[in-house]
């Protein structure tokens, strides 16, 4: 089956609308980013954030403020932390959260405009450090985006890219099949979903599932309302002719999630200072992080396939 192609303009606008609408609840929708990535960001920032002179850090795709809230503690008076996002609403949430803290550095908040050609609203070579967490897979034209990062980063500057899908995992047949098998064992609902779809009773099965799990039903209802609001805006702006399904909205916001990136080839002319990959059973590693058996097996796979975990964190130097 061929993958459906969406325009870059549509991908940008859907991401903007979605994150505007989900801004107040974004933290609850993505607990794995905040609970399982915090220690990693702190550990890596502590290792690399040893700046003698004042620095400017630009965080691209700040969301509700995860990166600045996690690493601003390592900065000092005289440093500047610029938070930016395509969603004004979610950036306002970050501003509110950061304002409650007592960090020593100075903060700025900058809205990234949805536009073609895409351009980040910063001067060339204006930052010593760039941080990009869980952003690349939302971008349709990643080469243009990476080119913009290269443009605004100073020579010898550091680029931190975290929580992104690893293409090496998707190219590893064993790891892919291993995840598929374990995921179906631990999540029998996936089997029921596929069987009900083939039998044409998917809607009935979904109603039964939501009746048994009312919280899941509430979330689905809220997402349905968000889908309606997004479609209303897109139709009014003539970006679509027919309404998008909820599944399409999800696919567009995470446009590169199932494709991934090769971290060592993102910017070949940069020096790769640090690379770690993890989640070797993909979502199972995150959803069952409290399971001793899953943790041990994931650790075994990590040693055997150090470059091929489903998620990666990279530090690059220009």
CORMOQUI-V944207 format. One record per helix or strand of 2 or more residues. SS is the DSSP state (helix for helix, strand for strand). FROM is the first residue (numbers start at 1). LEN is the number of residues. If there is no record, write none. Layout:
BEGIN
ss->(SS | SS)
from->(FROM | FROM)
len->(LEN | LEN)
END
This chain:
BEGIN
ss->(helix | helix | strand | helix | strand | helix | strand | strand | helix | helix | strand | helix | helix | helix | helix | helix | helix | helix | strand | helix | helix | strand)
from->(8 | 31 | 56 | 66 | 80 | 88 | 106 | 127 | 136 | 142 | 153 | 167 | 173 | 188 | 202 | 214 | 246 | 263 | 271 | 283 | 292 | 311)
len->(22 | 18 | 5 | 9 | 6 | 12 | 6 | 7 | 3 | 11 | 14 | 4 | 14 | 12 | 11 | 23 | 8 | 3 | 8 | 5 | 13 | 7)
END
